[in-house]
Amino acid sequence: MDLIVATSSFLNSPGISAWGSVHGETAHAALGLAKGLRALGHRTTLMAPLDAEVGQSGLGLARRLSPLVFEVAGRDHERVVFDARLPSGVELVLLGGEVPSEATDPADATRRWAWFGHAVASFARQRLGQVRAQGESELEAVIGVGEGAGFSALAIREGAKAPVREGPSPRLLAGLARIAVPIDPSRDFTVPREALAVLGVAPDLFTPEGIEFYGQASLVKAAAIAADRVVALGEGARQALMAPGAPHRFDGVYRARSAELVSIGSGIDQAQYNPATDPHLVARFDADDTSGKLRGRSSLLAELELEHTATLPLLAIVGGIDKSAEEGLVAALGRALRGELLVVVARTSGSALDPALERLVRTHQGRIAVRTNANEAFLHRVVASADFTLVLDTASATGTPARAAMRYGTIPIAPQSAAMQEAIVDVDAALVSGTGILVPGVSADDLFGGIQRAVSAFAHAGWSKLRRRAMRIEGGWERAARRLEAIIQQLEA
C-alpha cells in the first residue's frame, strides 16, 4: 500500500526531553506508526509543517523546485516543499511557510492547521494523479495523527466534491481511506462561525451534526465526523474518549461514532530506547547481562555525590510533572527519603517545584539530587541507571515514559490512566507476574504507597526476574501498525 501519515508534530528522534508534552507525544506516535507501516513493506510518507527545530536537525532536506499549491475559499496558496528519506525508509515531506505552532493567537493557529489539512489533501491529489499516470501502486489512505492534522480528513472528504479545474481530478480523493488518530482532544482548535470562510469550510457544515461545537467551528470535531475510522492508541484510550463527562467534552461525539472508533494499541521505538545500543550510556547491557546497568549506576551516583551503595534502590523522576502532582510528590518524597532510598530528579527546565525540591536536598544530603537543564544524554543515563522511575505525566497518550523505562530494566510507578494501564501490568505481591506498579492517583499517600511497594519489591528475591521480564516485553509499534494495516485493508475492501 501507499500511505500518508500527516502529523501536527514531527521530531526526527523524539527523545526523553520531549516527554510530558503534547508535541512530544504526537511526534512519538506519528513517527512510530510511520516506521511500523514501512517495516510492513508499505510506501509510507510522513508529512508535517517545517518548524525551526526540525530545520536545524541535520536531516539533509532537499527543496522541491515546484511549490505545493492548494485552494482555500476560491484562492490559491503555495507552500515550499522539502523532502528527505529517514533511515527507516520512511519518506519525509515538510511544508515551509506558516508554522501553525508559531501562531500568535488561537484563531490564527486554527486557520493555519486548517490550511495544513487542505495542503495534505492537495498533496494526496497530486500523488493519486502521478501513480495513475506512471502505473505505480495507488495511494490508499491518509492517517492524521494529532489534533492539528485531523482536519485533513474533512479537507479530503470535501475536496473530493470540488469542481474540476486543472491537474488531477479532485474526485480521485473520494477513494482514499481517512483515518484520524486523536492524541489529546482537549487541545482543540476553534473559530467562531463568521470565520468559516477563512478555514475553507462551507457554511452548511456548521451544524450540530457537522463541525459546530458549543457555538464554535471545531477541528477536533471535524476529524471525528469526517474520518472513516477514529483510531485510539489502546482500549483504555478508546474508552476514555467516550467516557461520560470526559474533560475534553467530545464524549458524545465519539459515542455517536462508537462503531467506527477502534483501538490499535500503542508502542515505543525499540531502536531508540535500547540499552544494548544506546550511545549515551557509560556501559551497555541487556536482559541477560545487566552488569552494565550497575556500572552506569555507580558512575551516576559518583557524579551526583549521592551515597555510593548497591543496597539502596535508586528512584528516577524524569520528564513532565503534572501540576496536580507537585504537592503530593514533595510530601511523598519527604516521607520516603527517611527510609532506604536514593532519588534523582532530572528535567530539561526549571519550575515552581524547584524550591521545595531544594529543601529536600538540604534536608537529605547524599540521598537526593536535582538536575535541571539536563540534556538528552544525561536523561538516558538516569533512566538506564535507576531501579524504578516515578511517571507523573498523567496526560501521556502513548505510555512512552513507562515503556522506555521497562526497556532499561527500570520498573515504572505510575498513577492509573488509560495509557499507563495499556503499558503496565501491575505486579502482584510475590512478583510472579506484572511489569510495573500502578497507583490510584497523585496524592501524597498514593505516591508514597507506590514508592513503598517498589522498595519492598527491590528487597524481594524475585526482583531480578521482574526486571528481566520487564526488559523482554515486546512493546514496539509493529503490532499497532499491523492492526492499522488491517483496518485500512478492510476499508479498501
VEXDREN-2710 file (C-alpha; in Angstrom, 1 decimal):
% VEXDREN-2710
k/r/px/py/pz
1/MET/0.0/0.0/0.0
2/ASP/0.9/3.7/-0.4
3/LEU/0.1/5.7/2.7
4/ILE/0.5/9.2/4.0
5/VAL/0.8/9.9/7.7
6/ALA/0.1/13.6/8.3
7/THR/1.0/14.8/11.7
8/SER/0.8/18.0/13.7
9/SER/4.2/17.3/15.3
10/PHE/7.4/16.0/13.9
11/LEU/10.7/15.3/15.6
12/ASN/13.4/13.3/13.9
13/SER/14.3/11.5/17.2
14/PRO/11.7/12.3/19.8
15/GLY/13.6/11.5/23.0
16/ILE/13.2/11.8/26.7
17/SER/13.4/15.6/26.6
18/ALA/10.1/15.5/24.6
19/TRP/8.2/13.6/27.3
20/GLY/5.4/15.4/29.0
21/SER/4.2/17.5/26.1
22/VAL/1.5/17.0/23.5
23/HIS/4.1/17.9/20.9
24/GLY/6.3/15.0/22.0
25/GLU/3.5/12.5/22.4
26/THR/2.2/13.3/18.9
27/ALA/5.7/13.0/17.4
28/HIS/6.3/9.7/19.1
29/ALA/3.0/8.2/17.8
30/ALA/3.3/9.6/14.2
31/LEU/6.9/8.5/13.7
32/GLY/6.3/5.2/15.4
33/LEU/3.3/4.3/13.2
34/ALA/5.1/5.5/10.1
35/LYS/8.1/3.4/10.8
36/GLY/5.9/0.4/11.7
37/LEU/3.9/0.7/8.5
38/ARG/7.1/1.0/6.4
39/ALA/8.5/-2.1/8.1
40/LEU/5.4/-4.0/6.9
41/GLY/6.5/-3.2/3.3
42/HIS/4.3/-0.2/2.6
43/ARG/5.4/3.0/1.0
44/THR/4.9/5.5/3.8
45/THR/5.2/9.3/3.6
46/LEU/5.3/11.3/6.8
47/MET/4.0/14.8/6.2
48/ALA/4.3/17.8/8.7
49/PRO/4.9/21.5/8.9
50/LEU/8.6/22.6/8.8
51/ASP/9.4/24.4/12.0
52/ALA/12.8/25.8/13.2
53/GLU/13.6/22.8/15.4
54/VAL/13.2/20.4/12.5
55/GLY/15.0/22.7/10.1
56/GLN/18.2/22.5/12.3
57/SER/18.1/18.7/12.8
58/GLY/20.5/17.8/10.1
59/LEU/18.1/15.8/8.0
60/GLY/19.6/16.8/4.7
61/LEU/16.4/18.3/3.4
62/ALA/16.0/18.8/-0.4
63/ARG/13.8/21.7/-1.6
64/ARG/11.5/20.9/-4.5
65/LEU/11.6/23.2/-7.4
66/SER/7.8/23.4/-7.7
67/PRO/5.7/24.5/-4.6
68/LEU/2.6/22.7/-3.4
69/VAL/-0.5/24.7/-4.5
70/PHE/-3.8/24.3/-2.6
71/GLU/-7.1/26.1/-2.7
72/VAL/-8.9/27.7/0.2
73/ALA/-12.2/29.6/-0.4
74/GLY/-11.5/30.0/-4.1
75/ARG/-8.0/31.4/-3.7
76/ASP/-4.7/29.5/-4.4
77/HIS/-2.0/29.3/-1.8
78/GLU/1.5/27.9/-2.0
79/ARG/3.9/26.1/0.3
80/VAL/7.5/25.3/-0.3
81/VAL/8.1/21.5/-0.1
82/PHE/11.2/19.9/1.4
83/ASP/11.9/16.2/1.1
84/ALA/14.1/13.7/2.9
85/ARG/14.3/10.0/3.5
86/LEU/14.7/8.7/7.0
87/PRO/17.0/5.7/7.8
88/SER/13.9/3.6/8.3
89/GLY/12.9/4.1/4.7
90/VAL/10.0/6.5/5.6
91/GLU/9.7/9.4/3.1
92/LEU/9.6/12.7/4.8
93/VAL/7.7/15.7/3.3
94/LEU/7.9/19.0/5.2
95/LEU/5.9/22.1/4.3
96/GLY/7.5/25.5/4.6
97/GLY/5.6/28.8/5.1
98/GLU/3.3/29.5/8.0
99/VAL/4.1/27.2/11.0
100/PRO/0.9/26.5/13.0
101/SER/2.8/26.1/16.3
102/GLU/4.1/29.7/15.9
103/ALA/0.7/31.3/15.5
104/THR/0.2/34.4/17.6
105/ASP/-3.4/33.6/18.7
106/PRO/-5.8/30.6/18.8
107/ALA/-7.8/31.7/15.8
108/ASP/-4.7/32.1/13.7
109/ALA/-3.5/28.6/14.8
110/THR/-6.8/27.1/13.8
111/ARG/-6.6/28.7/10.4
112/ARG/-3.0/27.5/9.9
113/TRP/-4.0/23.9/10.8
114/ALA/-7.0/24.0/8.5
115/TRP/-4.7/25.2/5.7
116/PHE/-2.3/22.4/6.5
117/GLY/-5.2/20.0/6.1
118/HIS/-6.0/21.5/2.7
119/ALA/-2.3/21.2/1.7
120/VAL/-2.4/17.5/2.7
121/ALA/-5.4/17.0/0.5
122/SER/-3.7/18.7/-2.4
123/PHE/-0.6/16.6/-1.9
124/ALA/-2.7/13.4/-1.9
125/ARG/-4.5/14.5/-5.1
126/GLN/-1.1/15.1/-6.8
127/ARG/0.1/11.6/-5.6
128/LEU/-3.0/10.0/-7.0
129/GLY/-2.6/11.6/-10.3
130/GLN/1.1/10.6/-10.5
131/VAL/0.6/7.0/-9.7
132/ARG/-2.2/6.6/-12.3
133/ALA/0.0/8.2/-14.9
134/GLN/3.1/6.2/-14.0
135/GLY/1.3/2.9/-13.2
136/GLU/2.6/2.8/-9.6
137/SER/0.7/1.4/-6.6
138/GLU/-2.1/3.8/-5.8
139/LEU/-2.3/5.9/-2.6
140/GLU/-4.8/4.2/-0.3
141/ALA/-5.1/6.1/2.9
142/VAL/-4.2/9.3/4.8
143/ILE/-3.7/9.0/8.5
144/GLY/-3.9/12.2/10.5
145/VAL/-2.1/12.0/13.8
146/GLY/-2.8/14.7/16.4
147/GLU/-5.5/17.3/16.7
148/GLY/-4.0/19.7/14.1
149/ALA/-3.6/17.1/11.4
150/GLY/-7.0/15.6/12.0
151/PHE/-8.6/18.3/9.8
152/SER/-7.1/16.6/6.8
153/ALA/-9.9/14.1/6.9
154/LEU/-12.5/16.8/6.3
155/ALA/-10.4/18.5/3.7
156/ILE/-10.1/15.3/1.7
157/ARG/-13.8/14.4/2.1
158/GLU/-15.0/17.8/1.0
159/GLY/-12.2/18.2/-1.5
160/ALA/-13.5/15.2/-3.5
161/LYS/-16.6/17.2/-4.2
162/ALA/-14.8/20.2/-5.7
163/PRO/-15.2/21.1/-9.4
164/VAL/-12.5/20.0/-11.7
165/ARG/-10.1/22.9/-12.6
166/GLU/-6.7/21.8/-13.7
167/GLY/-4.4/18.8/-12.8
168/PRO/-5.7/15.5/-11.4
169/SER/-9.4/15.3/-10.8
170/PRO/-10.4/16.1/-7.2
171/ARG/-12.8/13.1/-7.4
172/LEU/-9.7/10.8/-7.0
173/LEU/-9.8/11.8/-3.3
174/ALA/-13.1/10.0/-2.9
175/GLY/-11.3/6.7/-2.9
176/LEU/-9.0/7.4/0.0
177/ALA/-9.4/5.9/3.4
178/ARG/-9.4/8.7/6.0
179/ILE/-8.0/7.8/9.5
180/ALA/-7.9/10.2/12.5
181/VAL/-5.7/9.4/15.5
182/PRO/-6.6/11.7/18.4
183/ILE/-3.8/12.4/20.9
184/ASP/-5.4/15.0/23.3
185/PRO/-8.8/16.1/22.2
186/SER/-8.9/18.7/24.9
187/ARG/-6.4/20.6/22.9
188/ASP/-9.0/21.7/20.3
189/PHE/-8.6/24.4/17.7
190/THR/-11.7/26.5/17.1
191/VAL/-13.0/29.7/15.4
192/PRO/-16.4/31.4/15.5
193/ARG/-19.0/30.8/12.7
194/GLU/-18.1/34.1/10.9
195/ALA/-14.6/32.8/10.4
196/LEU/-15.7/29.6/8.5
197/ALA/-14.7/31.1/5.1
198/VAL/-11.0/31.5/6.2
199/LEU/-10.9/27.8/7.0
200/GLY/-12.3/26.9/3.6
201/VAL/-15.4/25.3/5.1
202/ALA/-18.8/25.5/3.6
203/PRO/-21.5/27.2/5.8
204/ASP/-23.8/24.2/5.6
205/LEU/-21.3/22.2/7.7
206/PHE/-21.8/24.5/10.7
207/THR/-24.5/22.3/12.3
208/PRO/-24.7/20.1/15.4
209/GLU/-24.2/17.1/13.0
210/GLY/-21.3/18.9/11.4
211/ILE/-18.4/20.8/12.8
212/GLU/-20.3/23.1/15.2
213/PHE/-19.3/22.6/18.8
214/TYR/-20.6/24.9/21.6
215/GLY/-21.1/27.7/19.1
216/GLN/-17.6/27.3/17.5
217/ALA/-16.2/25.5/14.4
218/SER/-14.0/22.8/15.9
219/LEU/-11.2/21.0/14.2
220/VAL/-11.3/18.0/16.6
221/LYS/-15.0/17.5/15.7
222/ALA/-14.2/17.9/12.0
223/ALA/-11.7/15.0/12.3
224/ALA/-14.2/12.9/14.4
225/ILE/-17.1/13.2/11.9
226/ALA/-15.1/13.1/8.6
227/ALA/-12.8/10.2/9.3
228/ASP/-13.8/6.7/8.1
229/ARG/-12.2/5.4/11.3
230/VAL/-11.1/7.2/14.5
231/VAL/-8.2/5.2/15.9
232/ALA/-7.4/5.2/19.6
233/LEU/-3.9/4.2/20.9
234/GLY/-5.2/1.5/23.2
235/GLU/-8.5/0.2/24.6
236/GLY/-8.2/2.3/27.6
237/ALA/-7.8/5.4/25.4
238/ARG/-10.8/4.3/23.4
239/GLN/-13.0/4.1/26.5
240/ALA/-11.6/7.4/27.7
241/LEU/-12.7/9.2/24.5
242/MET/-16.3/8.0/25.1
243/ALA/-16.4/8.3/28.9
244/PRO/-19.4/10.4/30.0
245/GLY/-18.2/13.7/31.4
246/ALA/-14.7/13.4/29.9
247/PRO/-12.6/16.6/30.3
248/HIS/-12.3/17.0/26.5
249/ARG/-16.2/17.2/26.3
250/PHE/-16.3/15.3/23.0
251/ASP/-17.5/12.1/24.6
252/GLY/-21.0/12.4/22.9
253/VAL/-19.4/12.9/19.5
254/TYR/-17.2/9.8/20.0
255/ARG/-20.1/7.7/21.3
256/ALA/-22.1/8.6/18.3
257/ARG/-19.3/7.1/16.2
258/SER/-18.5/4.2/18.5
259/ALA/-18.9/1.7/15.7
260/GLU/-16.1/3.5/13.8
261/LEU/-13.9/4.1/16.9
262/VAL/-11.3/1.4/17.2
263/SER/-8.2/0.6/19.2
264/ILE/-4.9/-0.4/17.8
265/GLY/-2.7/-0.1/20.9
266/SER/0.4/1.8/21.3
267/GLY/4.2/1.2/21.3
268/ILE/7.7/2.6/21.5
269/ASP/10.6/3.0/19.2
270/GLN/12.7/0.0/20.3
271/ALA/15.7/1.0/18.3
272/GLN/15.9/4.4/20.0
273/TYR/15.3/3.1/23.5
274/ASN/17.7/0.1/23.6
275/PRO/20.2/-0.4/26.4
276/ALA/22.3/-2.7/24.2
277/THR/23.0/0.0/21.6
278/ASP/22.3/3.3/23.4
279/PRO/25.3/5.6/22.7
280/HIS/24.5/7.8/25.8
281/LEU/25.3/5.1/28.3
282/VAL/28.5/4.6/30.2
283/ALA/28.1/0.8/29.7
284/ARG/25.6/-1.0/27.6
285/PHE/23.6/-4.0/28.8
286/ASP/20.7/-6.3/28.0
287/ALA/18.2/-8.6/29.8
288/ASP/20.7/-11.4/30.0
289/ASP/23.6/-9.4/31.4
290/THR/22.7/-6.3/33.4
291/SER/26.3/-5.6/34.7
292/GLY/26.5/-2.6/32.5
293/LYS/23.4/-1.1/34.3
294/LEU/25.3/-1.4/37.6
295/ARG/28.4/0.3/36.2
296/GLY/26.2/3.1/34.9
297/ARG/24.5/3.5/38.2
298/SER/27.9/3.6/40.1
299/SER/29.1/6.3/37.7
300/LEU/25.9/8.4/38.1
301/LEU/25.9/8.2/41.9
302/ALA/29.5/9.3/42.0
303/GLU/28.9/12.2/39.6
304/LEU/25.9/13.5/41.7
305/GLU/27.7/12.8/45.0
306/LEU/25.0/10.5/46.3
307/GLU/25.6/7.6/48.7
308/HIS/27.5/5.1/46.8
309/THR/25.9/1.8/47.8
310/ALA/24.2/-1.0/46.0
311/THR/21.8/-1.7/48.9
312/LEU/19.7/1.4/48.5
313/PRO/17.3/1.4/45.5
314/LEU/17.5/4.4/43.1
315/LEU/14.3/6.2/42.1
316/ALA/14.4/8.4/39.0
317/ILE/11.9/11.2/38.2
318/VAL/12.3/12.5/34.6
319/GLY/10.0/14.1/32.0
320/GLY/6.9/16.0/32.7
321/ILE/5.4/16.5/36.2
322/ASP/1.7/17.5/36.2
323/LYS/1.0/20.5/38.4
324/SER/-1.7/18.4/40.2
325/ALA/1.1/16.0/41.3
326/GLU/3.6/18.5/42.6
327/GLU/2.3/18.8/46.2
328/GLY/1.8/15.1/46.6
329/LEU/5.3/14.4/45.1
330/VAL/7.1/16.7/47.6
331/ALA/5.3/15.2/50.5
332/ALA/5.8/11.6/49.3
333/LEU/9.5/12.1/48.7
334/GLY/9.9/13.7/52.2
335/ARG/8.4/10.6/53.8
336/ALA/10.2/8.1/51.5
337/LEU/13.7/9.6/52.0
338/ARG/13.5/8.8/55.7
339/GLY/13.9/5.2/54.7
340/GLU/16.1/3.2/52.4
341/LEU/16.0/5.2/49.1
342/LEU/18.1/7.3/46.7
343/VAL/16.4/9.8/44.4
344/VAL/17.4/11.6/41.2
345/VAL/15.1/14.3/39.7
346/ALA/16.2/15.3/36.2
347/ARG/14.3/17.7/33.9
348/THR/15.1/19.9/30.9
349/SER/13.9/23.1/32.6
350/GLY/13.2/24.6/36.0
351/SER/9.8/25.1/37.5
352/ALA/7.9/26.4/40.6
353/LEU/8.6/23.0/42.1
354/ASP/12.4/23.6/42.4
355/PRO/12.5/25.4/45.8
356/ALA/10.6/22.6/47.5
357/LEU/13.0/20.0/45.9
358/GLU/16.0/22.0/47.0
359/ARG/14.7/21.9/50.6
360/LEU/14.6/18.2/50.3
361/VAL/18.2/18.2/49.0
362/ARG/19.4/20.2/52.1
363/THR/17.5/18.0/54.5
364/HIS/18.5/14.7/53.0
365/GLN/22.1/15.3/51.8
366/GLY/23.6/12.4/49.9
367/ARG/20.2/10.9/49.3
368/ILE/18.6/13.1/46.6
369/ALA/20.0/15.1/43.7
370/VAL/18.1/17.5/41.4
371/ARG/19.4/18.4/37.9
372/THR/17.6/21.0/35.7
373/ASN/18.6/21.9/32.2
374/ALA/19.5/18.2/31.7
375/ASN/20.5/17.2/28.2
376/GLU/19.3/14.1/26.4
377/ALA/22.4/12.1/27.2
378/PHE/22.0/12.7/30.9
379/LEU/18.3/11.8/30.9
380/HIS/19.1/8.5/29.2
381/ARG/21.8/7.8/31.8
382/VAL/19.3/8.5/34.7
383/VAL/16.6/6.2/33.3
384/ALA/19.1/3.4/32.5
385/SER/20.8/3.6/35.9
386/ALA/17.7/3.7/38.1
387/ASP/15.9/0.8/39.7
388/PHE/12.5/2.3/39.3
389/THR/11.0/5.6/37.9
390/LEU/8.0/7.6/39.0
391/VAL/6.0/8.7/36.0
392/LEU/4.0/11.8/36.7
393/ASP/2.8/12.8/33.2
394/THR/-0.8/11.6/33.6
395/ALA/-1.8/13.1/30.2
396/SER/0.5/10.7/28.3
397/ALA/-1.3/9.2/25.3
398/THR/1.3/6.6/24.4
399/GLY/2.7/5.5/27.7
400/THR/6.2/6.2/26.3
401/PRO/7.9/7.0/29.7
402/ALA/6.8/3.7/31.2
403/ARG/7.6/1.6/28.1
404/ALA/11.0/3.2/27.8
405/ALA/11.8/2.6/31.5
406/MET/11.0/-1.1/31.1
407/ARG/13.3/-1.3/28.2
408/TYR/16.1/-0.3/30.5
409/GLY/15.1/-2.6/33.3
410/THR/13.7/0.3/35.3
411/ILE/10.4/-0.5/36.9
412/PRO/7.7/2.2/36.4
413/ILE/5.5/3.5/39.1
414/ALA/2.6/5.4/37.6
415/PRO/-0.9/6.8/38.5
416/GLN/-3.6/4.9/36.7
417/SER/-4.6/6.4/33.4
418/ALA/-5.7/4.9/30.0
419/ALA/-2.2/5.0/28.6
420/MET/-0.4/3.7/31.7
421/GLN/-2.9/0.8/32.1
422/GLU/-2.2/-0.1/28.5
423/ALA/1.6/0.0/29.1
424/ILE/1.9/-1.5/32.6
425/VAL/0.7/-4.8/34.1
426/ASP/0.5/-4.2/37.9
427/VAL/2.9/-6.5/39.8
428/ASP/1.5/-9.0/42.3
429/ALA/2.9/-9.2/45.9
430/ALA/5.0/-12.2/45.0
431/LEU/6.4/-10.6/41.8
432/VAL/5.4/-13.6/39.8
433/SER/3.5/-11.5/37.3
434/GLY/3.4/-7.9/36.2
435/THR/5.8/-5.3/34.8
436/GLY/5.3/-2.2/36.9
437/ILE/3.3/-0.5/39.8
438/LEU/0.1/1.3/39.3
439/VAL/-1.3/3.7/42.0
440/PRO/-4.8/5.2/42.2
441/GLY/-3.8/8.9/41.9
442/VAL/-1.2/11.6/42.6
443/SER/-1.9/12.3/46.3
444/ALA/1.0/12.1/48.8
445/ASP/-0.5/8.8/50.1
446/ASP/-0.9/7.3/46.6
447/LEU/2.7/8.2/45.5
448/PHE/4.3/7.2/48.9
449/GLY/2.4/3.9/48.7
450/GLY/3.7/3.2/45.2
451/ILE/7.3/4.0/46.3
452/GLN/7.0/1.7/49.3
453/ARG/5.8/-1.1/47.1
454/ALA/8.8/-0.6/44.8
455/VAL/11.2/-0.5/47.8
456/SER/9.7/-3.8/49.0
457/ALA/10.0/-5.3/45.6
458/PHE/13.7/-4.3/45.4
459/ALA/14.4/-6.3/48.5
460/HIS/12.4/-9.3/47.2
461/ALA/14.1/-12.5/45.9
462/GLY/12.1/-12.1/42.7
463/TRP/13.4/-8.7/41.9
464/SER/15.9/-9.7/39.2
465/LYS/13.2/-11.9/37.5
466/LEU/10.8/-8.9/37.5
467/ARG/13.5/-6.7/35.9
468/ARG/14.2/-9.3/33.2
469/ARG/10.5/-9.7/32.5
470/ALA/10.0/-6.0/32.0
471/MET/13.0/-5.8/29.7
472/ARG/11.7/-8.6/27.5
473/ILE/8.3/-7.0/26.8
474/GLU/7.7/-6.7/23.1
475/GLY/6.4/-3.1/23.1
476/GLY/7.3/-1.8/19.6
477/TRP/4.9/-0.1/17.2
478/GLU/4.8/-3.1/14.9
479/ARG/1.6/-4.6/16.4
480/ALA/-0.2/-1.3/16.3
481/ALA/0.9/-0.9/12.7
482/ARG/-0.4/-4.3/11.7
483/ARG/-3.8/-3.5/13.3
484/LEU/-3.9/-0.2/11.4
485/GLU/-3.0/-2.0/8.2
486/ALA/-5.9/-4.4/8.7
487/ILE/-8.3/-1.5/9.3
488/ILE/-7.2/0.2/6.0
489/GLN/-7.5/-3.1/4.1
490/GLN/-11.0/-3.6/5.4
491/LEU/-11.9/-0.1/4.3
492/GLU/-10.4/-0.7/0.9
493/ALA/-12.4/-3.9/0.5
END
